[in-house]
Amino acid sequence: MEAERTAAGTVEDVLTVFLTNRECPYTCLMCDLWTHTLDHSVEPGQVLEQVDYAIASTPGVRHIKLYNAGNFLDRRAIPASDRDALAGRLAGFDSVIIENHPRMCSEDLRAFQDGLSGELEVAMGLETVHPEVLPRLNKQMTLDDFALAAERLQDWGIHARAFVLLGLPWTPAGEFGKWAERSVAFARGAGCRVVAVIPTRAGNGAMDHLAATGAFQEPTLRQLEDVQEALLPGPGRTFVDLWDAERFASCDTCRDARIERMGAINHGQTVLPTVACLECHAG
């Protein structure tokens, strides 16, 4: 369960369901989500069983995210029959958020939306606008692909959400914030009403190899804080991802208080006073 500030300005619970299914066909360099996927496609009905279980376990929630470590419209991950039936399962929610690659945002999303009573939002990985880094991520996408997908979604009355990565390979550490901020600006300009900034992590094998060669280093908690502060206030809503944020901090004394502050900024969408620490001056 998560809590997120909605478009109406209130902080409400969001049921986040991580669906178990097949690995994404896009093998992006920095992705580690494949480590939690199956080597085969699920049988029809199995995705529905997962969603039914999650909904029954958390009654009363009005917002739901269906994340599947891949793409909602990938029929090898979510059978078309399950996708069609899901709309009925989710008809009682005020908002439904799914994830999808920009190049897979077909008109099938319109059919899915027609079965919902609430809003549909599609989360897409932009990652970065860095002209040299994006092509090397094996994202198999251009900025034009992303902008076109976002435009189509808006034409269909579907909202767009973007993921931006902080601290990508082949980027000097001193430029992490600059490229994250430029990427958020691009996503906002494309019409994304929500942007989530995610610190890039090692741990998937490829990123560890790049780290060993000096081509990659993880960002610091301070860099994530700086980006969060630089982006607020702004159009739409901008969040920083705080999952496992402790790994990016170098000071145990102020770490927890700083992460708590960042969570409060996520909820309030306004910058709060900094945390004073006698042990350090940077994270």
N, C-alpha and C positions, 0 to 999 in steps of 0.2 A: 504494500500500500504506500502511495506517495501523497504528498499534499502539494498543490500547485495553484498559483494565482490564475484565475480564469479571465476571459475577455471582459467579463462583467465587473472585474475588480475585486472579487472575493476569493479567499483561499479555501479550496475545497479538496476533499479526498479524491484521489484517482486510483482506480484499480489497474495495476500494471501486470499483464499476463505474458510471461515468456513461454511461447509455444515451443514444444519439442517437435522438430521436423527435420527435413533434409538440409544439407549445407547449401548456402547461397551459390549460384553459378558465377557470380562476380567475385573473384579471389583477390580482393583489395589487399595491398601490401601490409597495411597497418592493422587489419582486422584480426581479432582474436575470438570472435563469436563462433567461428567454425568448430572450436574445441568442445562446444556443448551441443553439437548437432548430430544427426544420425547419418549413417552411410547409405541409407535407403529411404525411399519415399514412404510416408505413413499411409495406412489404409483409409479409405473413405470412412468418415465417422469419428476417427480418432482425434482430430482437431476439435470437433464439436464436443467430445467428451471432456477434453481439457478445459474448454471455455465454460461448459456447464458446471464443472467442479469448482472453478474459480469464482463464478458468479454466486453459486450456492453458498460458498464459504464466506462471502462478504456482502450480505444483504444491505440494501439501502444506499449503495454508492451510485452516484449519478454520472460518473465519467469513467471511461475505460480505455486503456492502451493495449493493443494487441501487437506485441513485438515478437518476431519469429527468427531473429538472426539472419534475415534475408529479405525476401520481397513477398508482399501479400498476394500479388498476382502471379507468382511463380507456381504453376500447377503441379510441379514436382514436389513442392513444399506443402502447399495447401490445395487439396483437390478442389476442382471447380464446384462439385456438388456440395462440399462443406462450406465453401465461400458463399454460395447462394443461400444456404440454410443459416449461416451466421447472422445475416441481416435480421432475420426474425428473432434470433436469440438476443440481439442487441437493440431491438426496437425501443426498449424502455429507457435507454440511456440518453442523457442530454447531449453528450458528445462522445464520439468514437475516434480514436487515433490509431492509425496503422502506419507501417513503414514500407517504403517501396523505392526502388531505384528510379531515377528520373526517366531513363529510357524504357521503363516498363509501365509508365503511367498511361495506360490505354483507356479506351472508353468503357472497359469493363468496370472501372471505378464508378461510372455514372449509374450503371445498373445496380451496383452494390449500394450506392447512396440512396437510390429510389426506395430501397427496402427499409431504410432507417427513418426514425422519427426525429432524431436529433441531428446535430452537425457532424460532418465527416471532415477529418483533418489527416493529411498525408505527410508523414515525416520523411525527408529525403536527405541523404548525405551530400552536402556540398564540399565539405572538408576544407578546401582552400582555394583562393583565387590566384595563388602564386603561379605564374605562367610556366615556370620550369619544374615545379614540384608536382602539380596536379597530374601531368601526363605520366609521371614516374610511379604513381600510386597504383597503377593498373585498375583504376576506377572505371575505365572504358567509357568516359564521359567528358564532354567539354562544358565550358561555362554556358555556351549557347544551348546545349541539351538541358541544362538545369533551368535556365530562364524560360525555355519553351515549355517545359513540364509545368513550371509554376504558373505560367500564363494560361495553359490549358485548364489547370485545376480551378483557377479563378473564373474562367469562362463557364465552367460547369457548376459553379457555386460551391466548390470544395476548397477548404482552407489548406495552406501549405505551411509546413514547419521545416526548418533546416538544422542540420548538424554541422558545426564548424570545429575543426581540430586545432588545438593550441600546441605548438612545438613539434612540427613535422620534420622528417629527415631532410638533409641537405639545406637546412635553414639555420643561419647563425642564431645562437640563443638570444642575442640582443635584438633580433628581429621577430621573435615569436609573437610578441604583442601586436606589432604593426600589421603583420599578415592576418592575424586573427581578427583584428578590428576591421581591416579592409574586406575580409570575407563576410563578416556580419553585415557590413554596409551593403555589399552586393546582394546578400540574401534579402535584406530589408527592401532594397530597390526592386527586387524581383517580385515582391508582394508577400513574402513570408511574414506572417503575423507573430510567429514565435521562432526564436533562434536559441539553440542550446550549444554552448561552448564546452568542448570535452578535451581535457588534457590527454595527449597521446601517451600511451603506455608501452613499455617493453613487455615481453612475455609470450609472444606468439611465434618465436623462432626467428622470423625474418627481421623483426625489429631488434632482437638481441644481437644478431649478426651485424647489423648496421651500427649498433652501439659499440660493438667491439672494434669496428673499423674507424670509429670516430665520426661517422656520418649522421648519428642520431644521439640525442640525449633528452631525457625526460624533462619537461618544464618543472618549475618550482611552484610551490603554493603561492609565493609572493607574486609570481608572474600571472597566475590565475586571478589573484586578487586585483592586480593592476588592470587587467583586461575587464573584469567585472565593473570596476569603478569607472573606467573610461567609456563604457557603453551605456551607462545609466546616468540620467534618464534618456530614453530614446523612444522612437516609434515602436509600437508593438511591445512584446515582452521578450526579454533576454535573460536566460538562465545560465549558470555555470554548473557543470556536472560535478557533484561532490562524492560520488561513489568511490570508496577507497582513497579519499583525498589525503589521508594520513601519510601515504607513501611519498607525497611530494613535499612534505614539510621537513625542515632540518632542525627545528627547535621544538623539543618536547614540552617546554614550559608553556608556550603560548599557542601551540598547535590546535588544541581542542577549542579554545575560545575563538580563534580566528575562523575555524571551519563553521562554528556555530553562528558567527557574525555573517559569514557568506550565505549560510542557509536563510538567515533572517532577511538579507538583502534580496535573495531570490523571491521570497514571499512578498516582501513589501515593494520591490522594484524601485527602491531608492537607496542611495548610499548612506551608510551609518558611520559613526565615529570609529576610527581605527582602534585596534587593540594594542595597548601599551605593554611592552615586555622589557624587563631589565636584562634579559639574557641575550637578546639578539636584536638586530635591526632589519633583518631580511629573512625570508623563508627559503 
